[in-house]
Structure formats: structure tokens, C-alpha cells
Amino acid sequence: MVKGQKVVCINDTFSSFIRALYKQLPVKGNTYTIREVFLGREKIVKGGESATVGLLLTELTNPPDPFHQGQQELGFTSERFAPMEELPPEEASAETGELAGAGAEKHQGGFWSN
């Protein structure tokens, strides 16, 4: 997952503690745009030591993480989202721009594959 990519929420089940901590939460089936990708903690409540990939979304804004020394905005684990098939416009144009010479015109890129 990359900044600017569209993702769809696949898990919107949150504990009452999380619901009280966040101002805005994603809704299952809704599409969002990744604003930032960061390394986050596994568990916010316990300030866990293992890391996970966290996301900030353009459409949602939340208060600072009370357990983060830098007061980073509360984000969401990437596991709550599935990537859409499209690459962000800047990624798609960069991918197409990398092709040169024979066969470049046959490229049908612009789609995220994983």
C-alpha cells in the first residue's frame, strides 16, 4: 500500500475503547485514499513492542495518539483495508514512463498487482 492509493475497508469492528478514542472511524465497504503510511505499534492500549503497517486516510482525521511520544495522529492498521486495483496517478505514470524502446506501446499497466 502506498500514499495516494485507494483502499476499501474490510473490517470496521472496533472496541468501545477505540470508539471513544477516535473521532472518525472507517466503515466497511467504503473507499478511502491513503494519506500516509507509517510503522505503528501492534496494540495501542498496551503500547506494544511489535510493529505493524499503519495508515492515515485522507477522508478521516483523528486526534493525536496519547501513547506516542511524537503525538502522531491515531491511524489504522493496514489489515483493515484491501487495496483497490488502481495505482495512484503518480505511480501509474511513473510505471508507464519507465518503459522505453521496443514493446513499450504494448504495455497495459496502471494496475496494482499483488
C-alpha positions in Angstrom: 0.0 0.0 0.0 1.3 3.4 -1.0 0.4 7.1 -0.4 -2.4 8.1 -2.8 -3.7 4.6 -3.3 -7.4 3.8 -2.9 -8.3 1.1 -0.4 -11.6 -0.3 0.7 -12.4 -1.0 4.4 -12.9 -4.7 5.1 -13.1 -4.6 8.9 -14.9 -1.9 10.8 -15.3 -3.8 14.1 -13.8 -1.6 16.9 -13.8 -2.0 20.7 -15.7 0.6 22.8 -12.3 1.9 24.0 -11.2 2.6 20.4 -14.6 4.2 19.6 -14.1 6.6 22.5 -10.5 7.5 21.5 -11.1 8.2 17.8 -13.2 11.0 16.2 -13.7 9.2 12.9 -13.6 5.5 12.0 -13.7 3.8 8.6 -16.9 2.0 7.6 -16.8 -1.5 6.0 -17.3 -1.3 2.2 -16.3 2.4 2.0 -13.4 3.5 -0.2 -10.6 5.7 1.2 -7.4 7.3 0.0 -4.1 6.6 1.8 -2.7 9.9 3.1 0.3 8.4 4.9 1.9 5.0 5.5 3.8 4.6 8.8 5.2 2.0 11.1 2.8 1.6 14.0 2.5 -0.4 17.2 0.6 -3.7 17.3 -1.6 -2.7 20.2 -2.4 0.9 21.1 -3.8 0.0 24.6 -0.6 -1.7 25.8 1.9 0.3 23.8 3.0 -2.9 22.2 6.6 -3.6 21.1 5.8 -5.4 17.8 5.2 -3.2 14.7 2.5 -3.2 12.1 1.9 -1.1 9.0 -0.4 1.9 9.8 -2.4 4.1 7.6 -3.7 7.7 7.8 -6.6 8.3 5.4 -7.4 11.5 3.5 -11.1 11.3 4.3 -10.6 10.7 8.1 -8.9 12.9 10.7 -8.3 11.9 14.3 -6.6 13.3 17.4 -3.0 12.6 18.4 -2.1 9.1 19.7 -1.9 9.6 23.5 0.7 6.8 23.7 3.0 8.2 21.0 5.8 10.5 22.2 5.7 12.5 19.0 1.9 12.8 19.2 1.4 11.2 15.8 -2.2 11.2 14.7 -4.2 8.0 15.5 -4.2 5.8 12.4 -5.4 2.4 11.4 -3.7 -1.0 10.8 -3.4 -1.8 7.1 -5.0 -5.1 7.8 -8.4 -3.4 8.0 -8.2 -2.5 4.3 -7.9 -4.2 0.9 -6.1 -2.4 -1.9 -8.2 -1.2 -4.9 -6.8 -2.4 -8.3 -5.7 1.1 -9.5 -2.3 2.6 -8.8 -2.3 6.3 -7.7 -1.9 8.6 -10.7 1.7 9.4 -10.0 2.6 5.7 -9.6 0.9 4.8 -12.8 2.5 7.5 -14.8 5.9 6.7 -13.3 5.5 3.0 -14.2 4.5 3.8 -17.7 7.3 6.3 -18.0 9.9 3.7 -17.2 9.2 1.7 -20.4 11.1 2.7 -23.4 12.1 1.1 -26.7 10.6 -1.9 -28.3 7.4 -3.2 -26.7 6.7 0.0 -24.7 3.5 0.6 -26.7 2.2 -2.9 -25.7 2.2 -2.1 -22.0 -1.2 -2.0 -20.4 0.0 -1.0 -16.9 -1.7 1.3 -14.5 -2.9 -1.5 -12.3 -1.7 -2.6 -8.9 -0.8 -6.2 -8.7 0.0 -8.3 -5.7 
